[in-house]
Amino acid sequence: MQLPHVRIETERLILRLPEREDFDAYAEMMGDEDTARWIGGHVGRAAAWRKFLQMPGAWAIQGFAMFSLVEKASGQWIGQAGPWKPEGWPGTEVGWSLRREFTGKGYAREAATAAIDWVFDALGWSEVIHSIQLPNKASIALAERLGSVYRGVENLPPPYEDVEIGVWGQTRAQWMASRQAREATA
């Protein structure tokens, strides 16, 4: 099975499929208690390896998954963002997670914007959601800056059925209208 070749460049980032050399930085992110609490909880290196393999596996089976985010200036793996839709998920999601030292710099917004453009253009999705644990104020603020609106509370599918999340979302038409407005003011 051949993986698709997708590479997106933004002003400061390269969004590409995960590669083996991304793992050390990924394991660091998943071992950081503060960062990982919003993405399933922190785990040790061996468990992080199994979680890391989910994205290349989803790319191979579904033809999409979250992208690895590489900072152009340094060449460092800074996190992941993009489409995510495991079995039973509450919708077609574009999500994000960044290593702690790269948060607060606008990278998540830059990556999410590129990923949303890609899922609407390349995958033909009709809407995107962002499933966010309600205390995660930074991700909630980003979802709203992206133009998504709060749709209510849901529970994740097993084995995370005890995790309550807020769902923010928007349709392709809403995204396209806001994209045209952004381009008109640029």
N, C-alpha and C positions, 0 to 999 in steps of 0.2 A: 504494500500500500504506500502510495506516494503522498506526502504532505503537500498542501498547497504552498505556493510561494507568495507570501503577502509581506510587503514592507511599506510602511507609511512613514514619511518624514514630516515633522512639524518644525517650527522655528528652532526649538531646543532639543527635540527628542527624535529617536528612531523607535518606531513600534514594529516589532518583528516577532516571529514565532520563537518560543523558548528554545534555548540551546543548553547543552550539558554544562558549559562554563558559567551559566547563570546560577547554578545551584548553590554555591557557597553564600552568595549575597541573599538568595531566597531563604536559606536555612537561618541566616542571621536575622532576617525579618521575622520569620516564624518563631524564633527563639526569644524575640523581644516581647515581653509580657504586655507592655503598654500598646504596642502596635497590633499584635496578634489577637488581642481580646476582641476586636471587631470582626475578625475573619476566622472564627472557629476556635480561637484560643491558642496559646503558645504551645509549641511541641519541640521535642528534641530532634536532633539531626536525622535519625533513622525514620521517624514519623514524618518529618519534613520532606524527606526524599519521596515517600509514597504520595504525599499531597502534591509535590512538585510535578510528579508524573501525570497528574490529572489533566493538566493543560495540553501537553503534547498528545495525550490519548484522546482528548476531546477534539483537537485539531484533526487527528487521523480518522476518527469515527464520524464526527459531525461536520467537519470542514470549517469549524470556527471554534474559538475559545479566546481567553484573555491573551493579549500580547505581552511580551516582555518589553519593558520600557528601558531604553538606554539613553543616558544623557550624552548628547553629542560632544559637549566640551570636554568631558572627562573619559568617555567610553565606559562609564560605570553602569551596571544594572541597578536601577533605582526602584523598581517595583513592577507591577503588572496592572493592566487595565484592558477592558474590552468586553466582548460578548460572553455571556455565561448562561447556559440553559440546561442544567442537569434534569433528569427525570423528576417530575413532580414539582418543579420550581414554579413560583407564582407568576412567571411571565418571562418575556424575552429581555434579559437584563444586560445592561452595560454597567459594569462595576469597576472598582479601582482599589488598590492598596499600594502604599509606598513605604519604603524604608524611612524610619523616623527622621533621619537627617535631611531628607528631601521633601518633607512636608512643609506647607506654608509658603511655597515658592511659586505656586501656580501650575506646577507640573501635572497634578491630577486633572485640573480643568483642561489643560492643553491636550492631554492624552484622551480624556473622555470625549472631548469635542471631536477629535479625529476619529475615535472609535464609533461614535454615534453616526457621524457622516458615513463611515464605511459600512455599518450594518444596514443603514437605509439604502445606500447606493448599491452595495455588492450583494447583500443577502436579501434585500427586498422586504425587510421587516416592516410591519405596519405601526409598531409602537416600541418604545423602550421603557423599562422600569429600572429603578434602583432600590434594592432591598437593603434597608439600613436599620441596625439596632438603634432604637429610639434615643438612648443617651449619646449617640455619636453626633454631636453638634456640628463638627467640621464637615462630615459627609452630608449631613442634612443641608447645611448651607450651600455646599457645592451643588447638590441636586437641584436646589432652588435657583442658583445662579445659572445652571444649565437650562432652566425654563421648565423643569418638571414640577408637578403639583402633587400634593399629598393625597393619596387615595385610600388610606386606611391601614389597619393593622392586620397582619397575617402571621401564620406560623410556618416555619420552614418544613420541608418534607423530612421523613426519617433519614438518618438517625438524629436529626436536629429538631424534631417536632416540638421540643420544649422551648425553642428559641423563638421569641416574638419579635417581629420586625415591622417597621413602618415601610410602606411602599409608596414611592414617588414615581411619577411617570408622565409621559407625553406621547402623542401620536406623531407619526411621520409628518403629517400636514402641519402640526404645530411647530415641529422642529424646522421644517422648511421655511415657514413664515418668519421665524425668529432668525434663521440663517440669512434670509434675504434682507431683513432689517439690519443685521450686523454688517453685511456687505455694503449696504447703502450708506452707512455712517462711517465706513472705513476709508 
